[in-house]
């Protein structure tokens, strides 16, 4: 029960983001709702704190700290090299829009990376593995999930970069331009490289921290009642995980709070990813083409999660019969 306040903090933070970035925008002209002061900087901090809180609840404080430090350090390093040399993302530079800097990169940038690094991690787990957290044993599983995570994360930049580097915001400026809303394709190769590095580094740590280094032991399994629980279970029909107990809980819905992650709780980072898409499209400064591109590139991971969740639920229902 000691992590329950962290979960409530995550829910409140996500609610604040949904209110200011989505609901208030939808009701403009109909109802004058109060504005959360601080604009983009505050909303970025709110969603980043959501990711930190939910991560803490899901994987614990130590792994969350590791995840955040790796994400912040690696993303800042790539960004710093990128701004100075143009080799990573293409030739660009930051304006003063996002505030104070460390070197050539605004301090808000590493925070913004983790803001979506964590939801993308959860989505990447749910699609191929059918469970929200964890990394399988062995190099193939490690590399596969790092690559899927990088693709999910980079899909977001296809939406946010044209907005924040566009003429209305100009948080950063592309020096030579490019074919995608003035952005070079080089940028997205840099995003894939950066996010793949972050996920590879974190998942390697996560993999080593797993009990005995085994994917089955201490892994998260989905059981009856829609909960994922740590257990010694095996993979069943349709990709569901079932059987066995571990860490004081069971994989059939009777696990303790510390060893279970309910389906609704696991869905919160997925909701954050979707809310970010909606918020970006409602920002009022999104190029017209993003109304089509955004729902496709970010909608595909969301649709894949919905399909996979439904498939796993059907498999669990069959196991219960």
Residue pairs with C-beta under 8 A, 6 or more apart in sequence:
1 257
3 56
3 57
3 257
3 258
4 257
6 53
6 56
6 57
7 53
7 54
7 57
7 265
9 49
9 53
10 50
10 53
10 54
10 57
10 268
11 268
13 46
13 47
13 49
13 50
13 53
14 47
14 50
14 268
14 271
14 272
14 275
16 36
16 46
17 43
17 46
17 47
17 50
17 272
17 275
17 279
18 275
19 33
19 36
20 35
20 36
20 43
20 46
21 43
21 275
21 278
21 279
21 282
22 275
22 278
22 279
22 282
23 33
24 33
24 35
25 279
25 282
25 283
25 284
26 282
27 33
36 42
36 43
36 46
38 45
40 98
41 98
41 99
41 108
43 279
44 108
44 111
44 112
44 115
45 108
45 111
47 115
47 272
47 276
48 111
48 112
48 114
48 115
50 115
50 268
50 272
51 114
51 115
51 116
51 117
51 118
51 119
51 269
51 272
52 64
52 68
52 114
52 118
54 118
54 265
54 268
54 269
55 63
55 64
55 67
55 68
55 118
56 64
57 265
58 122
58 132
58 133
58 261
58 265
58 266
59 67
59 133
59 206
63 205
63 206
63 209
66 202
66 205
67 114
67 117
67 118
67 121
67 202
68 114
70 198
70 201
70 202
70 205
71 110
71 113
71 114
71 117
71 198
71 202
72 110
72 111
72 113
72 114
73 110
74 194
74 197
74 198
74 201
75 109
75 110
75 113
75 114
75 117
75 194
75 198
76 102
76 103
76 105
76 109
76 110
78 88
78 89
78 190
78 193
78 194
78 197
79 88
79 89
79 104
79 105
79 109
79 110
79 194
80 103
80 104
80 105
81 87
81 88
82 88
82 89
82 90
82 92
82 190
83 92
83 93
83 94
83 103
83 104
83 105
84 104
86 92
86 175
88 190
88 193
88 194
89 184
89 186
89 187
89 190
89 191
90 174
90 176
90 178
90 183
90 184
90 186
90 187
90 190
91 174
91 175
91 176
91 184
92 165
92 172
92 173
92 174
92 175
92 187
93 104
93 172
93 173
93 175
94 101
94 104
94 105
94 106
94 109
94 171
94 172
95 170
95 171
95 172
95 173
97 169
97 170
97 171
98 106
98 108
98 109
98 171
99 106
99 107
99 108
100 106
100 107
101 107
113 198
116 153
116 156
116 273
116 276
117 153
117 195
117 198
117 199
118 269
119 269
119 270
119 272
119 273
119 276
120 149
120 152
120 153
120 156
120 195
120 273
120 301
121 133
121 149
121 199
121 202
121 269
122 132
122 133
122 266
122 269
122 270
123 152
123 269
123 270
123 273
123 301
123 302
123 304
123 305
124 145
124 148
124 149
124 151
124 152
124 199
124 301
125 131
125 132
125 133
125 134
125 145
126 132
126 266
126 270
126 305
126 308
126 309
127 148
127 301
127 304
127 305
127 308
128 144
128 145
128 148
129 136
129 145
129 239
130 222
130 239
130 240
130 241
130 308
130 309
130 311
130 312
131 219
131 220
131 221
131 222
131 228
131 241
132 220
132 228
132 261
132 266
132 269
133 220
133 228
133 261
134 206
134 210
134 215
134 219
134 220
135 141
135 142
135 145
135 203
135 204
135 206
135 207
135 210
136 142
136 145
136 207
136 215
137 207
137 210
137 213
137 214
137 215
138 215
141 215
142 200
142 203
142 204
142 207
143 200
145 199
145 203
146 196
146 199
146 200
146 203
147 196
149 195
149 196
149 199
149 203
150 191
150 192
150 195
150 196
150 199
151 192
152 273
152 301
153 191
153 195
154 188
154 191
154 192
154 195
155 297
155 298
155 300
155 301
156 273
156 276
156 277
156 298
157 187
157 188
157 191
158 180
158 188
158 293
158 294
158 297
158 298
159 277
159 280
159 281
159 286
159 290
159 293
159 294
159 297
159 298
160 276
160 280
161 181
161 183
161 187
162 180
162 181
162 182
162 183
162 286
162 287
162 290
163 169
163 280
163 283
163 285
163 286
163 287
163 290
164 171
164 172
165 171
165 172
165 173
165 174
165 181
165 182
165 183
166 181
166 182
166 285
166 286
166 287
168 285
169 285
174 182
174 183
174 184
174 187
176 184
177 183
177 184
178 184
178 185
178 186
178 187
179 185
180 188
181 287
181 289
207 213
210 217
210 218
210 219
211 217
211 218
211 246
212 218
216 232
216 233
216 234
217 232
217 246
218 230
218 246
218 247
219 230
219 231
219 233
219 241
220 228
220 229
220 230
220 241
220 261
221 228
221 229
221 230
221 231
221 233
221 241
221 242
221 243
221 244
221 251
222 228
222 229
222 240
222 241
222 242
222 251
222 263
222 312
222 316
223 229
223 231
223 241
223 242
223 250
223 251
223 252
223 253
223 255
223 316
224 252
224 253
224 316
224 320
225 252
225 253
225 262
226 253
226 262
226 263
226 264
226 313
227 253
227 255
227 260
227 261
227 262
227 263
228 241
228 260
228 261
228 262
228 263
228 266
229 246
229 249
229 250
229 251
229 253
229 255
229 259
229 260
229 261
230 246
230 247
230 249
230 255
230 259
230 260
231 241
231 243
231 244
231 245
231 246
231 247
231 249
231 250
231 251
231 255
231 259
232 243
232 244
232 245
232 246
233 241
233 242
233 243
233 244
233 251
234 241
234 242
234 243
234 244
235 241
236 242
236 243
236 315
236 319
237 315
237 318
237 319
238 311
238 312
238 314
238 315
238 318
239 308
239 311
239 312
239 315
240 312
240 315
240 316
240 319
241 251
242 251
242 252
242 316
242 319
243 251
244 250
244 251
245 251
246 259
247 255
247 256
247 258
247 259
248 255
248 256
248 258
248 259
249 255
249 256
249 258
249 259
249 260
263 309
270 302
270 305
273 298
273 301
273 302
274 298
274 302
276 298
277 294
277 295
277 298
277 299
280 286
280 290
280 294
281 290
281 291
281 294
281 295
286 294
